[in-house]
Structures are given as C-alpha cells and as structure tokens.
Amino acid sequence: MSKADNRADWPVWEQRMHEIVFEADTPKGKLFDIVLLIAIMLSICAVMAETVPELNERYHWQLVALEWSFTVIFTIEYILRIVIVRKPWGYIRSFYGIIDLLSILPTYLAFFLVGAQTLMVLRILRLFRIFRLFKLGRYVSGGMQIAKALKSSREKIVVFIFVILIIASITGTLMYLIEGPSHGFDSIPRGIYWAIVTMTTLGYGDITPGTTMGQLFTVILVLVGYGIIAVPTGIVAGEYTNVKKTRLNTQSCPSCSKEGHEEGAVYCFRCGSELD
C-alpha cells in the first residue's frame, strides 16, 4: 500500500470533503445526501412536467431554467467528486460514477439532439443512494448476491437464448409455409416474431393462425413455451444457492469509491486502499 493510499496523509480539507460527499455516517454527510436526493426528485419532476402540454405551455421557461439549474448543480457535484477522490478513474468507472455522468449529459446533448433532455429521467437511478443513506445494507447485500448469481449463470443463459432463437427460427419458418401472407405471415422474420411472442405467452394477437394445422401448431408451441419460461429461473436459482452469503456494508472506498465491502474489511477489495 502506497503512502498516497493512507487517508492520514491526505490534506485535511480533502478528508473533510470526502466524508461529506461520499460518506453518510456523519451529520454533514447525511445532510448532503438528503439535499442531493431532494434535488434529484425535484429535477425529475421538472422533466416530467415539461412533457405535459398544459404545463409546458404555461411554465416552459421556468421549467427550462430549473433543468439548467439542477444540471449545473449536478455538474459541480460530479467534478467535486472527481477532485476529492484519490483515484478519479476508479470513481468514473464505478456504478455511481457512470450514473452521475448520465444524469448530466442529456442537458448538454440537447444542443445537438432534439428531445435529448427528456433522458434526464435517468437521474432517478441516483436514488439508489438512499440505500446507503438509510443504512439499508442488507438490501444492498441481497442485490449484490443476485448480481453474482446472474453473472455466474451468464454462460448458461446465453446458451439458452441461442437455443430459443433456433427454435423460433424453425417454427417461424414453418408457420410462414403453413399460413402464408394471407394470414399475416408475409415473411420469415414475421414468423419468427410470432414464434417468440407465442413461446413467451405474451400473445399480442396482431398475427393469428387461420388454418387448422397452424392452430394445432400454435397450441403445441404454447405448451412448450410454458416449460421454456421456467428454465432461466431455475438456472439463476441454482447459481444463487451457490453464492456465498456474506454480509456487506455500504462504506465507500476513499480512493476508488467502490462500495459493497464485507463487514470488518480493512482494505478495499478493488484497489487495496485503507478503509475508514
């Protein structure tokens, strides 16, 4: 561990700012997070209000001013986080770092793409910080265990999806030959679309078979679909039972801002820096 990784060697102002901006254990840090969450919710309400014709017509410029005010605040906050964290790239590439960046980009993209400002609704993802603010660590731990289970089962899920696409391609082609354009199956891709919708039991009803053979084939495919739906659930459930149940806290690493360390951890599992 380098000297730079020891928080005792940081400037006092940097330590204090890090405690306020990244930690929720102190009164100032908790107040900062509460104000931030309120600002996020207000900015989301402003974006939604702008899409209501009556409100936009009456308060258009006020809503625009609000959007820019919140964007400037969040931009300053984002830059501040980069400045006070010891390893900026660690924060920038982290989950919260990416979300923080996505929350301010739409307003600036609106200069080049019409309507891009509506993507500011992505700011709602920043409300995930409420788990850290109110010490809901057990939910964070559960979420991380589910994420690990999904990651462990990704190869099986990819194979499963590949098999589904093969089945859909075969059945879609057969329905194209059986039904034909007269019943809406005017192309093989259209037939594949119908097969996927049918297997997943969505049943939009925009394409329906009209022949006896086609209807019988549909019944078989629906029954097969019920069995197929249970497969990914079983895969993830099986991997979840293999995931080590560890208790995690919501402490943020002072160097790279990584969260989700085990209770009692002394060093960050990502960068090795000393934790508080």
Summary of the structure (lengths in Angstrom):
residues: 276
radius of gyration: 25.5
end to end distance: 14.7
largest distance: 79.3
contacts: 807
relative contact order: 0.11
helix: 71%
strand: 1%
